[in-house]
């Protein structure tokens, strides 16, 4: 087993190296605080059988009910845009 120095704790390694996705995981959202919301991403997995569509929005509202608006936007939108280099403002001058 490899032993990493304390400075390489999960709170430091995860945000730099891992994005976390979920569909229905209220407990996981509650655990975002030690890591931060910058790498959490929600997905519906539509059109696969595991999807929560057509209840996606309702479920998402329940899961994120206690999450601050800035973190909600990251989880729903901006984190995936960051990961895949999506331009959220098409047509703007760079």
N, C-alpha and C positions, 0 to 999 in steps of 0.2 A: 504494500500500500504506500502511496506517495503522500508525504506529509507536506502540506503547503504552509508557508509562514502565515501568521495571523493577518497580515496586511492583504492576504488574498482571500479573505472571507467572502461568502456568497454575496453579501451586499455590494461588494466591489466587482466580483467576477461576472455575475449575472447581467447587470445593466450594460456591460461592455461587450458581451459575447452571446447573449441569448434573448430571443423574443419569445414570449409566452402567449399562446392563444387558447381560447375557451369558447364554449357555446352556452352552457348553463352551469355556472359554477359560482354561486354566491359565496361559498366559503373561500374559494381562491381569491376572489376580489377583496375579501376582508383581509387576506394575507399580503396584499400588495404593499403595505406601508413600509416594511423593512427594506424592500427592494426598490420601491418607487413605481409610479405608473408609466414610466417612459418606455417600457417594453411589453406591456400588456396589450393584447389585441383581441377583439371580439369577432367571431364569425358565425354565420348561420349554417354553413355547410350545404346550402341549397345547390343543386337539386337532389342531393343524396338522401337516402332513407333516414339518416340520423338527424336531418335538419329539424329545426323547431318552427319552420315556416308552416303555416301562415301566422303563427303566434309570436314571431321573432321580436317585434317591437314591444309587445306586452311583456314578454319574458325579460327583455333587456331593461325595460323601465323598472321592473321589480328588482333585478340583480343590482342595478346601479342607483337605486333610490337614495342611498346615503353617500354616494360618491360626489365630491365637488364637481361643478360644471367643467372646470379646466381639465380635470382628470378624465371626466367622461368623454370629452372631445378627443383626448389623446387615445383612449381605449377604443373608441368607435371609429376614429378617422385618421388622426395625424400620425400615429405610430406606424400604421401600415403604409402610409404615404412615405414616411421616412425610410422604412425598410426597403421598399421597392422603388424608391426615387420617383414617386408620382408627383406631378406638379398640381398642387391644389388651387392654383390661380392661373389656369391656362390663358394665354393671350397677353400676359403682362410682360413688360420689358424686363429682361434680366440684367 
